[in-house]
């Protein structure tokens, strides 16, 4: 089952501009906290030289390049153009492989099991029901004691969505207001609840900007 909007949010057409775009942290609320979020994900992924890692939505490699070493990393993205931009940054990871696929569908394929699953700025393209399935499928791909660490565009509660849309629109930022309306930003309290229902414990949350958060979830060792 492919995610509903995977083709709509294929970023092939903006791959060459993406890395420059994400640098605009001071002026663009969508990009605020970008580097700090990525660094937090890597710092909290508990990676070792033996870790087998799955990255969902590897894009232009901005998260992957922060990984100094691991046993193996499998990167997944639907955009081959983003991969072409990212690949030259990642030659230090000799055991890296790349799969062209939907981040939801790849989790039910024969890709084995992982110590850590990481994902940044990707799962906000999944609708709410797909996120619930996403967490369950990640749980099934993690080894006991494994970690899932996310950084993405999020809102703390469902009620805050309209508040944020109105805030940005009333302040002349129509672009951000439309992004919140048309994309599927994580709802933090709902996501934490669904992860806990899937079996993750503990689930920790950290905020980096008005719209960027990190979530770290552990699969118990037994």
N, C-alpha and C positions, 0 to 999 in steps of 0.2 A: 504493500500500500504506500504509494507516493504521497507526500504531503500536498495539500490542496493547492497551495500557492507557489510551489517550488519553481515552476517555469516563469511565473510573473516576477519573482525576485532573483532570477538569474542575473548576475552582475557582469556578464561578459562585456556589455557595452560601456561600462565605466571602469574597467580593470586598470587601464593605464593612468587614470586620474585618482584612483582610490587612495593611494599612499599619501598624496599631497592633500587630499580632502580631509583625511583623518587628523592632520596636523592642526586643523582649525579649531582647537579646543577652547580658545578664549572667546570666540565670536559665535560659535555654533553650539547650542545646548545639546544637540544630538552627539556631538563629538567630545563634549566636556568630560574629562575623567578617563579618556580613552587609554592613554599609556599607563596610568596608575592601575586601571582595571586589569589590563593585560598582565602587568607585572605581578599583581596580587594573585592572579590565577596561577601563574608559574610558581610563585613563592609558596603557595598553599597546596600544590599538587603532590608534594612529598615524593619527588622523582629521585630515582637512583640510577646508577649505571646498568642496573638489571631490569628496570621498569619497562613493561610493555604498555604503551600509551595509545589511546585512540583520540584523535582530534576531529571534532565534527564542525565543519565549516571553516576550513583552513585558509580560505581566501588567498591573500597575497603574502602569506607567511609571517605576518607581523607578530603573532603569538608564538609560532613555532621557532622563530629565530631567537627567542629569549631562552629557549631550552638549551642548556650547555651540553648535556649528554643524557642518554637513556639507552636501554637495551634495544628497543624497537619503537618506532612511532608510525602509526598508520593514519594518514591524513585523508579526509573526505571532503569533497566540495562538488557542487553541481557545475561550477564554472571552470572550464578549461583555460579561459583567458586569464582569470585570476591566478590560476596555478602557474601559468607561463611567467607572469610577473614575479611570483613568489619564489620559484624554484632556485634562481641564482643566489638567494640569500641563505640557502639551507644546506650547502655542501658540507658543513661540519657534522651533519647528522647522517652518518653512513648507512644506518639501518632504517632509513625513511622510505616509505612507499606511499603511493597516492592512488585513491580510488575515486573515479567520477561517479557520484551517486547522490541521491537524496538522503539527507541526514536521518530521516525517519525510517526509510526503507532499508538502508544499509545495515541497520541494527538487527534485522531478522535474517541476514545472509550469513554464510559460513565464514566468518572473519575471526573466530576464536574468542578468547577471553582476555581481559585487560586488568592491569593493576590500577590504572587511572584513565578516566575519560574527561577530556577538557573541551570547552566550547566557548567562544566569545563572539558576540554581536551577530548571531545567526538564528537562534531559536525564537527570536521575536517575529520570525516569519511563519511560525506555527500557530494555528488557532488554538483556543483553550483546550479543546478535547484532544488535539494532537499532542500538546505538551504533556497531558496526563499519560498518554501512551508512550511518549518519549521517555519519561522518567522510568516507567516500568521496563521498557526495553533496555535502557542503560543499566538498570539493576541486574537484568539477566545477562548482560555482557561483562559485568564486573566480577572479579574474583572476590572471595570473602576477605573483608578488611580493606577493599578497594575504595577509591575516592572518585566522586564526580564533582568537578569544579567548573563553575560557569561565571562568565561576566557578560552582561547584556543590558539592553534598554529595558527598564522596569519602572512600574508604578507601585507604590506601597499597598494601595487598596483599590478596589473597583471604584469606590466613591471618588477617589482622587483623579480619575481619568478626565471627567468633565471639568473639574477645577483646573487641571493643567492645560487643557485645550483652551478654556476661556482666558486663562492667564496669558498664554503666549499670543493668542489672537488679539486680546485687548492691548498688548504691548507691541503690536505691529509685526509679530513674528509668525506670519501665516504658514511658512514652510514647516516649522516645528509643530504647529497646531495640526496641520494636515497629516504629518507623519504619525502623530499619536492617534488620530482618527482612523487612518487607513492601514496602519500596520498593527501588529498584535503584541504590543509590549507585555512583558511578563507582569502579572499581578502577584506581588511578592507574597502576601499572606496566603493566597490560593496555592501558589506553587510550593511553598513550604509545606502546607498541609498535604498536598498530593505526594510529595516526596516522602513525607513521614508515613503516609498510607502505603506507599510502595515498599517501605521497610527501612528507609535510610534513618540513621540515628548516630550522632546528632546531625542537625541541619543548621548551619550558621550563615548569617547574612551580614554583608558590609556595604555601606553606601559610599559612592565616590563622587557623585554629582547629583544634580536635580533629577536626572533620568538614568544614570548608570549605577548599577549595583553588582555585587558579587555574591554568589551562593556556593557554599561548600557542603557537600553531603557525603556521609560515610556509610558504606555497607558494613554492618557488623561482621566481625571475624567468625562468628558462629551463631 
